[in-house]
Amino acid sequence: MSAIASTIAPLAPLAPAAALAARTVSAGDTAWMLAATALVLLMTPALGLFYAGLVRAKNTLNTFMMSIAALAVASVTWALVGYSLAFDKGDGFVGGLGHVLLRGVGFAPRAGTHIPQLVFFAFQATFCIVTVALVSGAVVERMRFVPLLVFSALWSLLVYAVLAHWTFGGGWLHEHGTLDFAGGVPVEMGSGFSALAAALVVGARKDYGRQALLPHNGVYVLLGAGLLWFGWFGFNGGSGFSVGRNSELAFANTLLAPSCTLLVWFLLDLLRERRVTAIGAATAIIVGCVGITPAGGYVSPAWAMALGALAALPSYAIILWRPRTRVDETLDVLAAHGAAGLFGIVFLGLVAQASWNGTANGLLYGSLHQLAWQAVAALAAPAYAFAATFLLLRAIARFAPLRASEHEQALGMDVAQHGEEAYASGEGAILLSTESGHEAPVAVAQP
Amino acid sequence: MKLVTAIVRPEKVNDVLEALYRAEVRGISMSRVQGHGGELDRVETYRGTTVKMGLSEKVRFEVAVSDDFVQRTIDAFCAGARTGEVGDGKIFVSPLEQAIRIRSGETDEGAVTPVSES
């Protein structure tokens, strides 16, 4: 069975008479996709919480705001052009401009699904948003906010939309049958290898490598990871665009794989330090979710468990090695997303099973071709993401400095960039004005 | 014997600790304090409310030293904490009447001379 035709088939698992049914909207599919979209949207503030806990207290709000920025910027760029570049018919590299400003995106079903294209657009928008937010993990605690907004807007178009077109929107990888269920290419490898480029261009934080720069709130980190996992059920479970078998398989696998990653991470921690760490556990949840992302709807639950367990190894190794280098890729987006995404997309080429996914077999079930195209994706996506992000940031740096000054970094990005603090005591604060319009300051004893 | 109290910027704490270590000053206490020494006020906005932050976060060091250690302690604080901007902090030196090490009952000079753990 040719892989080209087969990638389309799982998208219409409930179609009895394909020709007629292809143009109808399914109430059940649409209901689930509406809920799944909301689940994925939650992942962005969850990521903000996860990242905020990992930085120092004086940078909490700025770090969280980098994720909130993605909600503002990426939804708009996605509606204006991004969706069209990713999902309109174009060439193998990038989509066309037919859906610019959401032209033609309405209540008619998206080709190959039974959900309105408008719902399909919203679901895909939440992917673009969370991916833009992911990249910010590489540059927290020093990148200025306004250049970050510009970078986020351009990155969502030049990198995310292009990579999404490659595997989701009929681009060259899609045409050649590369399997990527929920975004190993655009989301995970796209963010991970862009993060590496961003860290190199923006440069290390003041005091990186000289002082210990520690997470300030492990509870935020664990809660953020938990909420991300929750949202990931919509992310993977929705990527079948239906309530069909691939979605159900992905849903169950999203439970199983990260659990196995967690267990293996515990064991690795025990072997290395004789203690299981909480920040490590939160990281393991992310790594497991990332690993199963490309494979969710294509591999059996047993293989998903193996995938989750094995995905821990490369990420664990990179997280140990990276802080000893000069590369301040601060929150290890490369290790958690780039490496685990790459592992997932290649492993999928080994263990995909047509008897589970109705689409394609991996190498262990007879298809070397499938593994080859998974490997091509694992080379091409990192190369493009790294190169494009590197050039984009270098270009932005010609117009405005990317980094805050040493003084601002010392003061903390919350006060320097936003004029707020996450943990303001309010003691000794003198009221200057309120929204009720009282301009006369209330006298407070000033020491 | 003197008690050297220094109020410094929180972002300079690591530099101060490093300078004290190089000056072989051991046995210190530090605490987070809030204070005001004439530096520019920070204006912050929360929803519609704009406030002037009159107090700044500072870190207070307290070091009890024997008399011939006083100057090098002061030098270490100055070297570690100075940025040249208003708000770098103050150092106060006050006489110390008595010092007792709780573990051994040693007093005065013996109590403020750190023991090396062996």
Chai-1 contact restraints between the chains, C-beta under 6 A:
chainA,res_idxA,chainB,res_idxB,connection_type,confidence,min_distance_angstrom,max_distance_angstrom,comment,restraint_id
A,Q211,B,N14,contact,1.0,0.0,6.0,A-B,restraint_1
A,A410,B,E11,contact,1.0,0.0,6.0,A-B,restraint_2
A,G419,B,E44,contact,1.0,0.0,6.0,A-B,restraint_3
A,G419,B,T45,contact,1.0,0.0,6.0,A-B,restraint_4
A,E420,B,E44,contact,1.0,0.0,6.0,A-B,restraint_5
A,E427,B,L55,contact,1.0,0.0,6.0,A-B,restraint_6
A,G428,B,G54,contact,1.0,0.0,6.0,A-B,restraint_7
A,G428,B,L55,contact,1.0,0.0,6.0,A-B,restraint_8
A,A429,B,V51,contact,1.0,0.0,6.0,A-B,restraint_9
A,A429,B,M53,contact,1.0,0.0,6.0,A-B,restraint_10
A,I430,B,K52,contact,1.0,0.0,6.0,A-B,restraint_11
A,I430,B,G54,contact,1.0,0.0,6.0,A-B,restraint_12
A,L431,B,V51,contact,1.0,0.0,6.0,A-B,restraint_13
A,L432,B,T50,contact,1.0,0.0,6.0,A-B,restraint_14
A,L432,B,K52,contact,1.0,0.0,6.0,A-B,restraint_15
A,S433,B,T50,contact,1.0,0.0,6.0,A-B,restraint_16
A,T434,B,G48,contact,1.0,0.0,6.0,A-B,restraint_17
A,T434,B,T49,contact,1.0,0.0,6.0,A-B,restraint_18
A,E435,B,G48,contact,1.0,0.0,6.0,A-B,restraint_19
A,Q446,B,G54,contact,1.0,0.0,6.0,A-B,restraint_20
A,P447,B,H36,contact,1.0,0.0,6.0,A-B,restraint_21
